Amino acid sequence: MLLVNESINVTIPSYQQESSNVQYVIDIKARNKQQWQISKRYSQFEDLHKKLIPLFQELPELPKKAFITFLVGKSKEQLDDRRAGLEKYLQLLIVRREIYHSQLLRDFLQLEQCEEILPPNLLQSFKTIMGIRDISLSDQGVMFLLQADMSVLNRVDAYVNNMKMPWDAEQKEFKTIPVGQVECYIKQEEGELCYKKLWTKEYNTQAICMFYEPISCSLLVGLDSGNINFIKVSERDSFKKYEQSIEIEIHMSRIMGLFYRNGQIHSVSKDTHYKVIDIEQGGLKSDFSIGKHELTSLTYNEQRQISVVGNRNGQIYILNIKPTQPIVMLSVDTNTSFIRGLVLDYQKNYLISVSYDDGVICVLDVGKCLQDNVGKIKTKIQAKIKTREVQWSSRRGELFVGNDDGTVTIYNALDLQPQFVLKAHDKAITKLIWQESTQILITGGKDELIKWWHFPKKWKAGDQDEQAKSKQLIEAKMDNILKLQNQNQKVDSDEEDQTGLGNWHK
């Protein structure tokens, strides 16, 4: 039994055959009582299907083409079977909300005449030199872009050329080929998305992750070598330069996550170690191994004073970072692998993780887990495999998931179903930042682009209209109230209020 789309109903009641050309008549009925017909050839269905494949997973099967019919022609039975198959195909597409909202299907079915989805609006986009690894934005108007050469061949070539040979020892200047860099930008005008580049710092090893602490103006860059580059930027000079740059040898393998608090750097690495180093007093304050699998992600929340670590085997660890030595309070087995992204919502106590290998999103109630001392998953969502990034909007109740194919899938938390699929980049999404106050999603990708997308308050144009109508009704009521107050301004203030609501506003 097919599910039903409440907005439209699509059927293919008949077909028209002229010689070898067959046109399938598609009947579309919208909820607003509009009705129209279109005709499509089988090749147009094929073209639609090919365009949908890169964007959506688990598509319904398109009726297969019979290659022998060009010799003997198609029989009536074959045409009837194909008509029924194409009808079922369309009906399976329109019940998938994210496909129904896609521009591809809307164009195919000419849905501009029924209620329309309001897609995110691209506000700004600019090109970088290398692929985006990380993005950091501050209320100070400064933006840092961490980049890396995404080509394996280029990186191998650079590593070979960057090796200093004995005969290079006497050279005062030994030029290296950068494979990573961090760029500093400053916003030109308040409220505008126009940035000016101030400076660039290059690395001869891959730059993996980054963290900026605005109070102390401290920038941390985690490197593939296991080192951390600590950079002190100068706010008094409008960030035009950095005052200090120290490379700290701390881990044996790639840095996978870090943050800075109270003068201390917390970091995790593929070497399985969680380390804390005091940058102000000097010295390693904490060093312990979490499990036997590579650590792959790290986030923290200052209000809760906890940090969260994910590993390659699908385990999540919640640590208390209030004491001098961080303490593992709870471990959670998500039954997935390679935790790639972590998001904390401290107000609602949500912890959201995403697995790269199998594309499973897990949601935990951190407060309940810590209270009961049981790492129980609240819910799971099956996303695309090779999912890299996840962000959460508590106001909208939506998850933003960045995928390896350059798309961003937006899930509705109420029914855990995709709401919309945004084709944001031509290559893998490597970074997502959601700004709740402005309803802007920032995306970065391997295609060396960073983009700003503004999301509508409501997805459907009808919802926006209803909001406008409600506002007009409220304004009209207020006008009537003012008129009544003016008419009755001479009424004795001591007159008894027969409704019993005279003091409601007090």
C-alpha positions in Angstrom: 0.0 0.0 0.0 1.4 3.4 -1.0 1.8 6.2 1.4 -0.1 9.5 0.6 1.3 12.9 0.1 -1.2 15.3 1.6 -0.3 18.2 -0.7 -0.7 16.5 -4.1 -1.9 13.3 -5.7 -0.2 12.0 -8.8 -1.5 9.4 -11.2 -0.7 8.2 -14.8 -4.2 7.3 -16.1 -3.2 6.9 -19.7 -0.6 7.1 -22.5 -0.5 8.4 -26.0 1.3 6.5 -28.7 2.5 8.0 -32.0 4.6 5.6 -34.0 7.5 4.6 -31.7 7.0 7.7 -29.5 5.0 7.1 -26.3 3.9 10.0 -24.1 2.7 9.1 -20.6 -0.1 11.4 -19.3 0.5 12.5 -15.7 -2.5 13.8 -13.8 -1.7 16.1 -10.8 -4.2 17.2 -8.2 -3.1 19.7 -5.6 -4.6 20.3 -2.1 -5.7 23.8 -3.2 -8.0 22.0 -5.7 -5.8 23.0 -8.7 -5.4 20.2 -11.3 -3.3 19.9 -14.4 -1.8 17.4 -16.8 1.6 17.0 -18.3 3.1 14.5 -20.7 6.5 12.8 -20.4 8.5 10.3 -22.4 10.2 7.4 -20.7 13.6 9.0 -21.5 12.6 12.0 -19.4 11.9 9.7 -16.4 15.3 8.2 -17.0 16.9 11.6 -17.0 15.1 12.6 -13.7 16.2 9.3 -12.1 19.9 9.9 -13.0 19.8 13.4 -11.5 18.2 12.2 -8.3 20.7 9.4 -7.7 23.6 11.6 -6.5 21.4 13.5 -4.1 19.1 10.9 -2.5 19.6 7.4 -1.1 17.4 4.4 -1.5 15.5 5.6 -4.5 12.5 3.6 -5.8 13.3 1.4 -8.8 12.5 2.9 -12.2 10.8 0.4 -14.6 13.4 -1.2 -16.7 13.7 -0.6 -20.5 13.0 -3.5 -22.8 15.7 -3.4 -25.5 14.2 -5.8 -27.9 11.0 -3.7 -28.5 12.7 -1.5 -31.1 12.5 -4.4 -33.5 9.0 -5.6 -32.9 7.4 -2.6 -31.1 5.9 -2.5 -27.7 2.8 -4.5 -27.0 -0.2 -3.1 -25.2 0.5 -5.2 -22.2 4.1 -3.9 -22.0 2.9 -0.3 -22.2 0.3 -0.9 -19.5 2.9 -2.4 -17.2 5.3 0.5 -17.8 2.5 3.0 -17.2 1.7 1.3 -13.9 5.3 1.1 -13.0 6.0 4.8 -13.7 2.9 5.8 -11.7 4.1 3.8 -8.7 7.6 5.3 -9.1 6.2 8.9 -9.0 4.0 8.1 -6.0 7.0 6.7 -4.1 8.9 9.8 -4.9 6.3 12.4 -3.7 5.9 10.7 -0.3 9.6 11.3 0.3 9.4 14.9 1.7 13.0 15.8 0.8 12.5 14.6 -2.8 9.1 16.3 -3.1 10.7 19.5 -2.0 13.6 19.2 -4.4 13.8 21.5 -7.4 14.3 18.5 -9.7 11.0 17.0 -9.0 9.2 20.3 -8.7 10.4 21.2 -12.2 9.5 17.7 -13.6 5.9 17.9 -12.3 5.5 21.7 -12.8 4.7 22.2 -9.1 5.2 25.9 -9.1 1.4 26.3 -9.2 0.9 24.6 -5.9 2.3 25.4 -2.4 6.0 26.0 -2.8 8.9 25.2 -0.6 11.1 28.2 0.3 14.7 26.9 -0.3 17.7 28.3 1.5 19.1 31.5 -0.1 22.8 31.6 -1.0 24.0 35.0 0.5 27.8 34.8 -0.1 30.4 32.5 -1.5 34.1 32.8 -2.1 37.0 30.6 -3.2 40.0 29.6 -1.1 43.4 28.3 -2.2 43.0 24.8 -0.6 40.1 22.7 0.7 38.3 23.8 3.8 39.2 21.9 7.0 37.7 24.2 9.7 36.1 27.5 10.2 36.1 29.8 13.2 34.0 33.0 13.6 34.1 35.4 16.4 31.9 38.3 17.6 35.1 40.4 17.2 34.5 40.3 13.4 37.5 38.0 12.9 37.3 34.8 10.9 39.9 32.0 10.6 39.9 29.5 7.8 41.9 26.3 8.2 42.8 24.7 4.9 44.6 21.7 3.6 45.6 20.3 0.2 43.0 17.6 -0.4 45.0 15.8 -3.1 46.9 12.8 -1.9 49.3 12.9 -4.8 50.0 16.6 -4.1 50.6 15.9 -0.4 53.0 13.0 -1.1 54.9 15.1 -3.6 55.1 18.0 -1.1 56.3 15.7 1.7 59.1 14.3 -0.6 60.2 17.8 -1.6 60.0 19.1 1.9 62.5 16.5 3.2 65.8 18.4 3.9 68.8 16.5 2.5 72.3 16.7 3.8 73.4 19.0 0.9 70.6 21.4 1.9 72.0 21.9 5.4 74.2 24.8 4.3 71.3 26.7 2.7 70.1 29.5 4.8 66.7 29.5 3.2 65.1 26.2 2.5 61.8 26.6 0.6 59.1 24.1 1.4 55.8 23.4 -0.3 52.8 24.1 2.0 50.1 21.4 2.3 48.1 23.3 5.0 47.5 26.9 6.1 45.4 29.1 8.3 44.1 32.4 7.0 42.9 35.4 9.1 40.1 37.6 7.8 38.3 40.6 9.2 34.7 41.7 8.5 34.6 44.9 6.6 31.2 46.3 7.7 28.9 45.4 10.6 26.1 43.1 9.3 27.8 42.5 6.0 29.4 39.2 4.8 32.4 41.0 3.3 35.8 39.9 4.6 39.3 41.1 4.0 42.2 38.8 4.3 44.9 40.0 6.7 47.5 37.3 6.9 48.3 33.6 6.1 50.4 31.1 8.0 51.5 28.0 6.1 52.4 24.5 7.2 54.4 21.8 5.6 52.1 19.2 7.2 48.4 18.8 7.0 46.3 21.2 9.1 43.5 19.1 10.7 41.5 21.1 13.3 41.4 24.5 14.9 40.1 26.3 17.9 39.9 30.1 18.6 39.4 31.5 22.1 38.3 35.2 21.8 39.0 36.4 25.3 42.7 35.7 25.3 42.9 35.9 21.4 44.5 32.5 21.3 44.3 30.4 18.2 45.2 26.7 18.2 45.9 24.6 15.1 46.1 20.8 15.3 48.5 19.2 12.8 48.9 15.9 11.2 52.3 15.5 12.8 50.8 15.4 16.3 52.0 19.0 17.1 49.8 21.9 18.0 50.6 25.4 16.7 49.7 28.0 19.4 49.2 31.5 17.9 48.6 34.7 19.9 46.8 37.2 17.7 46.8 40.9 18.3 43.3 42.5 18.7 44.8 45.9 19.5 46.2 45.9 16.0 42.9 44.9 14.5 44.2 41.4 14.0 46.6 42.6 11.2 49.3 40.4 12.6 50.0 37.7 15.2 52.3 38.4 18.2 53.4 34.9 19.0 53.6 31.5 17.3 54.8 28.4 19.2 54.7 24.8 17.9 54.2 22.4 20.7 55.2 18.7 20.3 52.6 16.9 22.3 51.2 13.8 20.5 52.6 10.9 18.5 50.0 11.1 15.8 47.4 13.3 14.1 45.5 15.8 16.3 41.8 15.1 16.0 40.3 17.7 18.3 41.3 20.5 20.7 40.1 23.4 22.8 41.4 26.1 25.1 40.1 27.0 28.5 41.6 28.7 31.6 45.1 28.9 30.0 45.1 25.1 29.2 45.0 23.2 26.0 42.9 20.0 25.8 43.7 17.7 22.9 43.0 14.2 21.6 44.8 12.3 18.9 44.8 9.1 16.9 47.4 7.9 19.4 44.4 7.3 21.8 45.7 9.9 24.3 43.8 12.8 25.9 46.3 15.4 27.0 46.1 18.8 28.9 49.0 21.2 28.7 49.3 24.5 30.6 50.4 27.1 28.1 50.8 29.8 30.7 52.7 27.9 33.5 54.2 25.4 31.2 54.3 21.6 31.5 52.0 18.7 30.8 49.2 18.6 33.4 47.4 15.5 32.3 48.1 12.5 30.0 46.0 9.4 29.8 44.8 6.9 27.2 41.1 6.5 26.6 40.5 3.0 25.4 42.5 1.2 22.7 41.0 2.8 19.6 42.0 6.0 17.8 40.3 9.1 19.1 38.5 10.9 16.3 36.6 13.9 17.7 36.4 16.2 20.6 33.9 18.9 21.8 33.3 20.6 25.1 30.8 22.7 27.0 31.9 25.3 29.5 28.5 25.7 31.3 28.4 21.9 32.1 32.2 21.7 32.4 32.3 18.5 30.4 34.1 17.4 27.3 33.0 14.6 24.9 35.4 12.4 23.0 34.5 10.0 20.1 36.7 7.2 18.8 37.0 5.1 15.6 35.1 2.1 17.2 31.9 4.1 17.9 32.4 4.7 21.6 31.7 8.1 23.1 33.3 9.2 26.4 31.9 12.0 28.6 34.6 13.6 30.9 34.4 16.0 33.8 36.9 18.8 33.1 36.3 20.8 36.3 39.1 19.1 38.3 42.8 19.5 37.5 42.8 16.0 36.0 39.9 15.3 33.6 37.9 12.3 34.7 35.9 9.9 32.5 32.4 9.9 34.0 30.6 7.7 31.4 31.2 5.8 28.2 28.5 5.1 25.6 28.7 2.4 22.9 26.7 3.7 19.9 27.2 0.4 18.0 28.5 2.4 15.0 32.1 3.2 13.9 34.3 6.2 13.4 32.6 9.0 15.3 33.2 12.0 13.0 31.1 14.8 14.3 29.8 15.8 17.8 27.4 18.5 18.8 26.3 19.5 22.4 23.1 21.3 23.2 23.6 22.1 26.9 20.1 23.7 27.3 18.2 20.6 26.2 21.0 18.2 27.3 21.2 16.7 23.8 24.4 15.1 22.6 24.4 14.3 18.9 27.0 12.2 17.2 27.5 11.1 13.5 29.4 8.1 12.3 31.4 8.5 9.1 31.5 4.8 8.0 27.8 3.9 8.3 26.1 7.3 8.4 24.2 6.7 11.7 23.3 9.7 13.7 22.8 9.1 17.5 21.0 11.3 19.9 21.6 11.0 23.7 20.1 12.8 26.7 23.3 13.7 28.5 21.6 14.8 31.7 19.7 11.5 32.0 22.7 9.4 31.1 24.9 11.0 33.8 22.1 10.9 36.3 21.3 7.2 35.8 25.0 6.4 34.9 23.8 4.5 31.9 24.8 5.5 28.4 21.5 4.9 26.6 20.9 6.1 23.1 17.7 8.2 22.9 17.2 7.7 19.1 19.0 6.9 15.9 18.7 8.2 12.4 20.1 6.5 9.3 21.8 9.1 7.1 24.1 8.7 4.1 27.4 6.9 4.6 30.5 9.0 4.7 28.7 11.7 6.7 31.2 14.2 7.9 29.5 17.0 9.8 26.4 17.6 11.9 24.8 20.7 13.4 21.7 21.2 15.4 19.1 24.0 15.6 17.1 23.8 18.9 14.8 26.7 17.8 13.9 25.0 14.5 14.1 21.4 15.8 16.3 20.4 12.8 19.5 18.6 12.2 21.9 19.7 9.4 24.0 16.8 8.1 27.0 17.4 5.8 27.7 14.6 3.4 30.6 13.3 1.3 28.7 14.1 -2.0 28.5 17.8 -1.2 24.9 17.8 -0.1 23.4 18.9 3.3 20.4 16.9 4.4 18.1 18.7 6.9 16.2 16.4 9.2 13.0 17.2 11.2 13.5 16.1 14.8 9.8 15.5 15.3 9.5 12.6 12.8 13.2 12.0 12.1 12.6 12.3 8.4 14.5 14.4 5.9 12.9 17.8 5.3 15.2 19.1 2.5 18.4 18.3 0.6 20.6 21.2 -0.3 23.2 20.7 -3.0 25.8 23.0 -1.4 29.1 21.9 -2.8 30.6 19.9 -5.7 32.8 17.9 -3.3 32.6 16.6 0.3 31.2 18.9 3.0 34.0 19.3 5.6 32.6 21.9 7.9 29.2 23.2 9.0 28.4 26.1 11.3 24.8 26.9 12.3 24.1 30.5 13.5 20.8 30.4 15.5 20.4 34.2 15.8 20.7 34.9 12.1 19.3 31.5 10.8 22.4 31.2 8.6 24.2 27.9 7.8 27.9 28.2 6.8 29.3 25.4 4.7 32.9 24.6 3.7 34.0 21.9 1.3 36.8 20.1 -0.4 35.9 22.1 -3.5 37.8 25.1 -1.9 34.6 27.1 -1.3 33.0 28.6 1.8 29.3 29.6 1.6 26.7 31.4 3.6 23.0 30.1 3.3 20.1 31.9 4.8 17.2 29.7 5.9 13.5 30.8 5.8 11.7 31.0 9.1 9.2 28.5 7.7 9.7 26.1 4.8 6.4 26.6 3.1 5.3 29.8 1.4 1.8 29.3 2.8 3.2 29.4 6.3 4.7 32.8 5.6 1.4 34.0 4.3 -0.4 32.8 7.4 2.1 34.6 9.6 1.4 37.8 7.6 -2.3 37.4 7.9 -2.1 36.8 11.7 0.0 39.9 12.1 -2.6 41.9 10.1 -5.4 40.5 12.3 -3.6 41.4 15.5 -3.0 44.9 14.2 -6.7 45.3 13.2 -7.8 44.2 16.6 -5.4 46.6 18.3 -6.9 49.4 16.2 -10.4 48.4 17.3 -9.4 48.3 20.9 -7.9 51.8 20.7 -11.1 53.1 19.0 -13.2 51.6 21.8 -11.0 53.1 24.4 -11.3 56.6 22.8 -15.1 56.2 22.7 -15.4 55.2 26.3 -12.8 57.5 27.8 -15.5 59.5 29.6 -16.9 56.4 31.3 -16.7 56.6 35.1 -13.6 54.6 36.1 -15.4 53.4 39.2 -18.1 51.7 37.1 -18.3 48.0 38.0 -16.8 45.7 35.4 -19.6 43.2 34.7 -17.1 40.7 33.1 -15.0 40.3 36.2 -11.8 40.9 34.1 -11.2 44.5 35.0 -7.8 43.9 36.7 -6.4 41.3 34.3 -3.6 43.5 33.2 -2.4 44.2 36.7 
